[in-house]
């Protein structure tokens, strides 16, 4: 189990926090109900996706322009 956690460990604390924020957004979107919450849950899904992809984009741009 420990070796599995090492394979999927985040590179640094900021990446871990962004992925945690994405997870929170996804959970809140999944738990929101009702007709008025549909727009809000779609926004949370979009925000979660942005938080999830941001570290990879940042690292790629940093490597490309060094």
C-alpha positions in Angstrom: 0.0 0.0 0.0 2.8 2.4 0.8 4.5 1.9 -2.5 1.2 2.6 -4.3 0.9 5.9 -2.3 4.5 6.8 -3.4 3.6 6.4 -7.1 0.7 8.8 -6.9 2.2 11.2 -4.4 2.0 14.9 -5.5 5.2 16.7 -6.4 4.7 19.4 -3.7 2.2 20.9 -1.2 0.7 23.4 -3.6 -0.2 20.6 -6.1 -1.8 18.6 -3.3 -3.8 21.6 -2.1 -5.1 22.3 -5.7 -6.1 18.6 -6.1 -7.8 18.7 -2.8 -9.7 21.9 -3.8 -10.7 20.1 -7.0 -12.0 17.1 -5.1 -14.0 19.4 -2.8 -15.6 21.2 -5.8 -16.5 17.8 -7.4 -18.1 16.6 -4.1 -20.1 19.8 -3.7 -21.3 19.6 -7.3 -22.3 16.0 -6.8 -24.3 16.8 -3.6 -26.1 19.9 -4.9 -29.7 19.2 -5.9 -32.6 21.0 -7.2 -33.3 23.0 -10.3 -31.6 26.1 -9.1 -28.5 24.2 -8.2 -27.8 22.9 -11.7 -26.1 26.1 -12.8 -24.1 26.2 -9.6 -23.0 22.6 -9.8 -21.9 23.1 -13.4 -19.7 26.0 -12.2 -18.3 23.8 -9.5 -17.4 21.1 -12.0 -15.7 23.7 -14.2 -13.8 25.1 -11.3 -12.8 21.6 -10.1 -11.4 20.8 -13.6 -9.5 24.1 -13.7 -8.0 23.4 -10.3 -7.1 19.8 -11.3 -5.4 20.8 -14.6 -3.6 23.9 -13.4 -0.4 22.2 -11.9 0.2 20.3 -15.1 -0.2 23.3 -17.3 2.0 25.4 -15.0 4.8 22.8 -15.0 4.6 22.4 -18.8 4.8 26.1 -19.5 7.7 26.4 -17.0 9.6 23.7 -18.8 8.8 25.0 -22.2 10.1 28.5 -21.6 13.3 27.8 -19.7 
